[in-house]
């Protein structure tokens, strides 16, 4: 049995904006991601795992700022100094589509950092090849379409057909490796890719390029003992209740509001032949994201509606908060943004999204013309187009009639 810690999709500089920490100079949201990463590294060292397996996407793009490379490097060096084998799989955000360009974690190979290995191309790590690790690892990093074609010696063709050919060739490659694997030693497959049947969250907004999609039957092969995936941010076991576990641990922090309901995890897996036990570990201290959608009614005062719909300001303390307001365009001037921003003062970040609904032109019955209709008839059509409650129509019409009558009487006396 070997014990591994599996995590993925760190994106430590994804939220490189907002307020900065005066001591470190780093954006506070970046510190959230780094605190999550610290918790993962602490667990790996405390539990003396045999292997830390990172399944790709250290950063938000392939050209991270040196400051973020330094912060990521501090955490990886802690693992190295603790003597823990660490395998860094390349993700789509770490990779340049151009052949020959360095990737975002190139330095660990270049400098030959002790106990750290980078999988930047498909490879089969056999028993004992990674500092005596008693396991076999099949590694499929993210490869751009052009790079993957070069790796697998494929010629250019129709995109759909090429993608099918690429997926088929990757499947063949994994099949060959499984034939070569020692059946008595645990086999781990790790990939930064999509799997047929996996559930996506909102991470498509941060994905780059077309997905490599692995067949469900390929990753659920009984010769594999654990499948360590990255790329999809929604935590899940695609083969839940069966062997092998096919695990996406998800991103280590909330990237955006599409992940506001997702808890964040890393995984400790005890891998044995035919019997792997997965322990989901919730990452502590994840920043809460809160979203409130409010549809404003034109007949009521606006601020009391907001007071009723929104929680006490204490409940949003230190959270990233978004308020979405939907309202008829005529209410724009009545919305008190100062009140809203005062309510949100205790939040970590506040986003206000106003969504005015522009009324369409008043529709006149097709068999009538404006000239044939009196003021009261036109006014009734207007009230209905404004979605005025039925119980208010008689009172409004009566009041309008009184105004029109009084205006007429004043005109006659002039």
N, C-alpha and C positions, 0 to 999 in steps of 0.2 A: 504494500500500500504506500502511495505517496500522497503528500498533502500539498495542494496548490492553492494559491490565492489568485483569483481571476477578476480583473476589472477592465473597463474599456471606456472610450469616449470621454476623455478628461476635459478637452477643450478649455484649458486653463485660462486662456486669454479671450474667451468668447465675449465676455462682458467688459471690454476695455473702455469703459466710460463711466460717468457719474463722479461722485465724490471720491477723494483720495485719502488714504491713511497718512497722517502727518509724519509718522515715524518712519515707515518704509517707503513712502511715496507711491505705493501701488494703489490702483483703483480698489475700492472696498469690495466690489463684486468679484474682482480677481482673487482677493483674499478669501472669499467664500469658497472658491474652487480649490485654492491651495490648502485651506483647512480640511476640506474633504479628502484631498490627496494625502495630507498628513495622517489622517485617521486610518487610511488604508495602509500606509507604510508602517505606522505604529503596530497595526494588527499583524502584519507579515513578520515583523521582528519579534513581537511578543510571543507569537505562536510558532515561531521557528519553522516556517513552511519550507518545503523542499524546492518550490518554484513559484515565483511571481510571474504570472502570464498577463501581459497587457495587450489587449486585442485591438489596438489602433486608435488614432486620432488624439494625439497629445495636445495639439493646438487647434486654432480655428483655420489656419491656412499653412501653406508650406514654407512661408517666410516669416517666422515668428521674430518679434523684436528681441534683441539680446537680453533685455531684462527678464523676459518670460523664459527664455532658454536657461538663464541662470537659475530661476526659481524651480523649474522642472528638474534641472540638473542636480540641485541640492537634494531633492527627494530621491532621485535614482542613486546618487552617491551614498546616501544613507543605507540603501539596500546593499550596494556593493561593499561598503565597509563592514556590514553585518555578515558578509559572506553568503548572502542569499542569491541563488541563481535567478536572473531576471531576463525574461524574453520579451523584447519589444517588437510587436508586429506593426507593420506600416499600415496606416489608414488612408482614406481618400484625402483627408485634410492635410496629411503629412507629405503628400506625393506631388511632384511636378509631372505634368503630362509629357514634357519634353524629355526625350532620351538623353542620358548623360548628365542630367542636372542632379545636384545633391538634394537629398530629402531632408526633412526637418529634424530627424534624429541621427543623422549621418555621423556625428562626432563620436558616438559611443563605439562604433566600429573603427573609425579612423584612429582614435586614441587607444583602442583596445582596453576599454575600461574593464577591470577585473569583475568576473561573475556576471557580466552583462553581454547579451547577444542580441543583435538586430536581425529580424527576418524581413528583408526588403525584396525578396523574390521567393517563389514557391520552393520549398525545401523539405527534405525528410531528415529529421534529426534522429539518428538511431541511438539505441541503448548505449549509455556511457559516453556519447560524443559531446555532451554538454556537461563537462565537469563531473562525470560519473553518474549523471541522473539516470535512475532506474525506471525509465519510461521512454516511449517513442513518440515523437511529436511530428505531426504533419502540419506544416504551416503554409497558409495561403493568404499573403498580404493583399491589400488593395493594389490592383494594377490598372492603370489607365488602359483604354482600349488599344492605343497604339503600342504601349509597352507590352501589354499582354500578347498582342499579335506577334511582336518581336520575340518574346520569351518562348512562345509555342510555335514559332515559325509558320505563321498563317499569312496568306496574302489578302490584300484589300478586296472587299466585296460589298454586296448590299448589307446595310447596317444590321437589319433583323437577322439575316442569315449568318452574318459574322458573329453576332452575339450568341446565337445558338451553337455555332461551331466552337466558340471560346468556352462556353459552359460545358459542352460535350468533352472538349479536350481537358479541361480541369477535372471533370469527373473521371476521365480515363487515367489521368495522372494520379489521382487519389487511389483509384482502383489498383494501379501498379504498385504503389507504395504499400497498400494493405496486403498485397500478395507477398511482398518482401518482408513484412513485419514479423517479428517473433511472436507467435500466438500465446506465449506464456508471460509476456511483458505487457503492462498497460499501454494502451495507445490513446493519445490525445490528438484531436484535430482542432486546430485553431484557424479562424478565417475572419477577415473583415469584409463582409458581404451580406447579401440578403438571402433568406431561405424561403422557399415556397411554403406558404401557410403561416409565416410569421406576421404578427400584428404590428403595424407601424404606429408610432405616435405622431408628433408634429415635426419630427426632425428632418422631413423632406425639405423644409425651408432652409436648412444649413448643409444639405448634401451637395456634392459637386460631381457632375458627370453621371453617366448611366450605370445602373447597378449590375454587378455580377450576381446572378441568382443561382443558388445551389439547389438542386432537387432535394426534396424532403427525404426520399429513399436513400440518397447518397449519405447524408449526415446521420441517418438513423441506423446505419449498418451495424450489426451486432459485433463486428470485429473491433469497433471503436468503443472506448470506455468513457470518454468525456469529450464533449464538443464545446469549445470556448469561443464564443462569437463576439464580434463587435460590429458597430455601424448603425444598428437600430437602437434608439434611445429608450424604448419601452421595455422595462424588465419582464422577462418571460422565459419559460422553459418550453420550447417548441415541441418537445417530446415528453411532456409532463406525465408522470406516473409510470414511465417505461424507461428501459435502458437502451442506449446511453442517454443521460441528460444532455439536451441541446440548449445551451443557456446563453441568453443575452442579459448581462447584468444591468444594462442601461447606462446612461450618462451619470457622472458622479455628482452633478449639481443641475438645478433647473436652468436650462438654456433660455427658455422664453415661456410665455403664458400657455403655449401648447402643452407644457409639461406640469402645469400647476397642480394637478391631482396625482401626479406620479411620486411615489416614494423613491428614494435613491439607495442603491445597494452596491456592495461588492460581494463576492462569493468565495467561501472556503469549501473546497471539494476534496474529499478523501477518495482517491481513485484506485480502484482495484479491478482486476479482470472480471467483467460481467456484473460488478456490484459497486457502483459509485454512489456515495452519499453527498448530497449538496446542502450546504448550510448558507442560507441567505442572511447577510449581515446588513442591517439598516445603517446607513451613514448618519452619524449624529450632527445636529446643528445646521441642517439644510435650511436655507432662507425660504420663508413662506411666500408664496405668490397668491394674491387675492384679487378676484375680479368681480365687479358688480355691474350688472346691466339693468338700466332703469328706463322705463318708457313713461315719459312725462305726459300728463293729461292737460289739455289746454284750458279746461274749465276750472282747474284748481290753482292755488298759489304754488309757485315752483319750489321755493325753499322748504316749506313744510313737507312736500312730497319727498325731497331729498333726505330730510331729517328722518322720515318714517322708513325709507328704503335702506338707508345706510346704517351700519352698526355703530356702537359707541367708538369714538376715536381710539380708546385704549386697546381695542381688539385688533387694530391694524399696526400697532407699534412694531417698528423694525421690519415690516413686510414690504415687498414690492407690490404696489396697489395700482389697479387700473379700474377706472370708472367709465363706462360707456353709456352715454345719454342718447336716447332716441326721442325725437320730438318734432312737431310741426314747425316748419321754418319760421312761422310768425312768433314763436316763443323765444327766439334767439336772444333778444335784448333783455328778457326777463330772467335769464339764468345768471345767478350770482356766483361767478367763478371765485371771487375773493372768499366767500363762505366755504366753498369746496376746498380750496387750498389751505384754509385755516383748519378745517376738519382733518386734513391729511398731513398736518405738520409733523406728527410723530412717526409717520411711515418712513421706510428707508428710501423709497422712490415712489413718486406719484405720477401716473399717466392719466390724462383726461382725454377721452375721445368723444368728440361731439358728432352726432350723426343726424343732421337736420333732414326731415322728410319734406321735400318740396311738393306742394299740392299741384295736381294737374289742373288744367283749365276746366272751369265749370262746364258740365255737360248739359246741354239743352235737349229736351226730347226731340227726336228726329222729325216728328210731325208738326212741330211748332217753331216759330221764329221769335227772336227777342222782341221785335216790334209788336207782336200780338199779345205779349204778356205784361201784366201790371207789376208795379214795384213789389207788392207783397208776394206775388208768385215767384218772382226772381229771387227775393230774399229767402224764401223757404228753400229753394234749390241750393242757395249758398250755404244755409245752415246745415243742410244734409251733406253737402260736399265736405264740410268742415267736421263731419262726424259728431255733430252736436247731439247730446242725449235727447231721446224722444220726449221725455217728461219736461224738458226745458223749452221745447219748441213753442207751445202755446203762449207761454209767458213772454218769450222773446218777440213773437209775432204781434202780440197785443201791445207791447211796449213800442215796437217799431211803428205799428198803426197809429198809436197816440202821437208819436213824434211827427209822422208824416201829416196827420190831420192838423196838428198845431201849426206846422209850417205852412200848410195850405191856408189856414185861417188868417195867419199874419200877412200872407201875400195878398189876400183879397182886400185887406184893410189898407194897403199902401196906396 
